[in-house]
Each structure stands twice: as C-alpha cells, then as structure tokens.
C-alpha cells in the first residue's frame, strides 16, 4: 500500500542511546517500501555545524540514514535545535533539505508541512532569538569558531532553553490559533502536519470558511511515534 511517513522531534543525542536504537529500528522496519519519509525538524538535540560529522555520534546517525534515503525519497526540515544542518549533512545522508513551510500533494490532498515553532507567536522572546540565529551573517560568525567551542555553546543553549520553559505559561509555548488559521488560509491547504510542541494530537480548525485538520507529531523522549499517510487518510502510530 502506498504510504508516506512523518516524524519530528527525535532529539537524538549521544547520551540517549535508546532513542538512537529506536530510530534505527524505525528506519529498518517501518521505512522500507514507503513513498517518502519527512523529518520535520529537531532530528538532533543540537547541531553545531556539518563539520561535526567527523565525530562518532553524528557519523553514526548519518550512516543509519544513508541506506534508508537511498531506498526511499527522504526529506529534512530544520527545527529549532538543528537549524545549522547544511549541504554536507544532506550529501552524506541523502536527505533533501526542504524549507519551512513546505506544501506537498499527499494522495490528492494539498498538505502543509512545518516544524511548528513559527506558529507559537505568543513566545516573542523565542521568535526574536529564532530570527537572530537564522541570519546568514550570524551563522557564518558562529561557524568561524572552533567546533569544540560551538558544541559547548550549543549544549549551553539547550540547558538555557529547558530552564526558560519553566518560566513560560503553557499557552505561550503552544501554537497560537490565529497563526494556525493564517497558515491554513495563506497556504490554501486543509491539512497541516507539524511538530515542535511535543503535544501529539489531531485538531480540527475552522479556517477560510472550511474545516481544516492539524496533526501534531510526537517527540521521541518517550516511546516515540510517527504519522503514516495513505490514500485513506492519516493515522498516528507508536513504535511499540
């Protein structure tokens, strides 16, 4: 049966080997035979630059991805943790880099793909930070630093990010309804798939005079999961 797979927020890291093993099992057991695989951001807990592929853990993940991407069209969208992934990583894994947002035809249904962070418009501090770190000049200056220094900075930013969440209200860290409605209207899509919020669910929204569906992907801090789309619709599945 024709099917397309979607994952996000795996947050792979060297100190979480069980998640990496789970991802390897997903690539080996679930992905073969699919029409396509989409990784909608935060594949890694952090990414300090493509020269990090010289290190054992990033090279191991790239080696896991390579055969899957050779067998199935596979695509990657930047998340808020791995926005520094660039052409070398894509070349070594076989993943195609797609912009955020991206629109695809999914078995006859025009579908909008996003990481999801830009929908959280109530978190103005984060959006200001996002604009800064996505600036090419900022990234060029960051990449001019030694890799070890960049890794230390990335780990520090990860710790600061986790600490900052404790001081933010739940509503701020979730998507804003008006941003979701605007995404549906501006894209002309009736289906939206995204991650980022770590709140997996299926939501219905009234947008542009019609009912639209928003699917939120799960993170992989626990059991992990994915969405599978077929001509019959979309279904959430867990790995276990």
C-alpha positions in Angstrom: 0.0 0.0 0.0 1.2 3.5 -0.9 2.2 5.3 2.3 4.2 8.4 3.4 5.8 8.7 6.8 6.3 11.8 9.0 8.5 12.2 12.1 9.9 15.1 14.1 11.5 15.9 17.5 13.6 12.9 17.8 16.2 15.0 19.7 18.9 12.4 19.1 21.9 12.8 21.4 24.9 10.7 22.3 23.6 10.4 25.9 20.3 8.9 24.8 21.4 5.7 23.0 18.0 4.0 23.5 16.4 6.7 21.3 19.0 6.2 18.6 18.4 2.5 18.7 14.7 3.1 18.4 15.3 5.3 15.3 17.5 2.7 13.8 14.7 0.1 14.2 12.2 2.6 12.6 14.5 3.1 9.6 14.9 -0.7 9.2 11.4 -2.0 9.9 9.0 0.8 9.0 10.5 3.0 6.3 11.3 0.4 3.6 8.6 0.4 0.9 7.3 3.9 1.8 6.7 6.5 -0.9 8.6 9.1 1.2 9.9 10.0 4.6 9.7 13.5 6.0 11.7 14.5 9.1 10.1 17.8 10.2 12.9 19.2 12.4 14.8 18.5 15.6 16.3 15.3 14.4 19.2 16.1 16.8 19.2 17.6 20.3 21.6 20.2 18.9 23.8 20.6 15.8 26.9 22.7 15.9 27.8 22.5 12.2 28.3 20.0 9.5 31.9 19.6 10.3 30.6 17.7 13.4 30.1 14.8 11.0 33.7 14.0 11.8 32.6 13.0 15.3 31.5 9.4 16.0 27.9 10.1 17.0 26.8 12.3 14.1 28.6 10.0 11.7 26.7 7.0 13.2 23.4 8.7 12.7 24.3 9.7 9.1 25.3 6.0 8.5 21.8 4.9 9.7 20.1 7.4 7.5 22.0 6.7 4.3 20.6 3.3 3.3 17.0 4.4 4.1 17.4 7.6 2.0 18.8 5.5 -0.9 15.8 3.3 -0.9 13.1 5.9 -0.2 12.8 9.6 -1.0 13.7 11.3 2.3 13.4 15.0 3.3 14.6 17.1 6.2 13.2 20.4 7.5 15.1 22.5 10.0 13.9 22.5 13.6 14.7 24.9 16.4 17.6 22.7 17.6 19.3 21.6 14.3 18.9 24.8 12.2 22.6 24.6 11.4 22.3 21.4 9.3 23.5 22.2 5.8 24.6 20.7 2.5 27.3 18.4 3.7 24.9 16.6 6.1 22.4 16.3 3.3 25.0 15.0 0.9 26.3 12.4 3.3 22.8 11.2 4.4 20.9 11.5 1.1 18.2 13.7 2.8 16.8 16.5 0.7 16.6 19.9 2.6 13.1 21.4 2.3 12.1 24.9 3.5 9.7 25.7 6.4 6.9 25.8 5.4 6.6 23.4 2.5 3.4 22.3 0.7 3.1 18.9 -0.8 0.4 16.8 -2.6 -0.4 14.0 -0.3 -2.5 11.4 -2.1 -4.7 14.2 -3.6 -4.7 16.4 -0.5 -2.8 19.6 -0.6 -0.9 19.4 2.7 1.2 22.0 4.6 4.4 20.8 6.5 6.0 22.9 9.2 8.3 22.4 12.1 5.8 24.4 14.2 7.9 26.9 16.1 6.7 29.8 14.0 3.1 29.1 15.0 4.0 29.9 18.6 3.6 33.6 18.1 3.0 34.3 21.8 6.6 33.4 22.6 8.1 36.7 21.3 11.4 36.2 23.0 11.9 32.9 21.2 10.9 34.3 17.8 13.4 37.1 18.3 16.1 34.5 19.0 15.0 32.5 16.0 15.4 35.5 13.7 18.8 36.1 15.0 20.2 32.6 14.7 18.7 32.0 11.2 20.5 35.1 9.9 23.3 34.0 7.5 25.8 36.5 9.0 25.2 35.2 12.5 25.7 31.6 11.3 28.8 32.5 9.4 30.3 34.1 12.6 29.3 31.1 14.6 30.9 28.6 12.2 34.1 30.6 12.3 34.5 29.4 15.9 36.3 26.1 16.7 33.9 23.1 16.7 34.5 22.3 20.3 33.6 25.8 21.3 30.4 25.6 19.2 29.4 22.3 20.8 29.8 23.8 24.3 27.7 26.8 23.3 25.0 24.6 21.8 24.9 22.5 24.9 24.6 25.6 27.0 21.8 27.0 24.8 20.0 23.7 25.2 20.2 24.0 29.0 19.1 27.6 28.9 16.2 26.7 26.7 15.0 24.0 29.1 15.3 26.3 32.0 13.4 29.1 30.2 10.4 26.8 29.7 9.7 26.7 33.4 9.0 30.4 33.4 6.6 30.4 30.4 2.9 29.7 30.5 1.6 26.7 28.7 -0.3 28.8 26.2 2.8 30.7 25.2 4.6 27.5 24.3 1.7 26.2 22.3 0.6 27.3 18.8 -1.5 30.4 18.5 -4.9 29.8 17.0 -4.7 32.9 14.8 -1.3 31.8 13.5 -2.7 28.3 12.6 -5.7 29.9 10.9 -3.4 32.2 8.9 -1.3 29.2 7.9 -4.3 27.4 6.5 -5.7 30.4 4.7 -2.4 31.6 3.1 -1.3 28.1 2.0 -4.8 27.0 0.7 -4.3 23.7 2.5 -6.8 21.8 4.6 -4.2 19.6 6.3 -1.2 20.8 8.4 1.4 18.5 9.9 4.0 19.8 12.4 6.0 19.0 15.5 7.8 21.2 18.0 5.2 21.5 20.7 5.6 17.9 21.9 1.8 17.6 22.2 0.7 14.9 19.8 -2.9 15.2 18.7 -5.3 15.7 15.9 -7.1 19.1 15.9 -9.9 20.5 13.8 -9.9 24.2 13.0 -12.3 26.5 11.2 -10.3 28.5 8.7 -11.3 30.2 5.5 -14.8 29.0 5.8 -14.0 25.3 5.9 -12.9 22.7 8.4 -9.2 22.0 8.4 -7.2 19.3 10.3 -3.9 19.9 12.1 -1.8 16.9 13.1 0.9 17.3 15.8 3.8 14.8 15.8 5.1 13.3 19.0 8.5 13.7 20.4 10.8 10.7 20.9 11.8 11.4 24.6 9.5 8.5 25.4 8.2 5.7 23.2 8.3 7.8 20.1 5.9 7.7 17.2 5.1 8.8 13.7 2.3 9.6 11.2 1.5 7.4 8.3 -0.5 8.9 5.4 -2.2 6.8 2.8 -5.0 7.4 0.2 -7.4 6.6 3.0 -6.2 9.3 5.4 -3.6 9.9 8.2 -3.0 7.7 11.2 -0.8 8.2 14.3 1.3 5.2 15.3 3.7 4.3 18.0 6.8 2.4 17.5 5.9 -0.2 20.1 
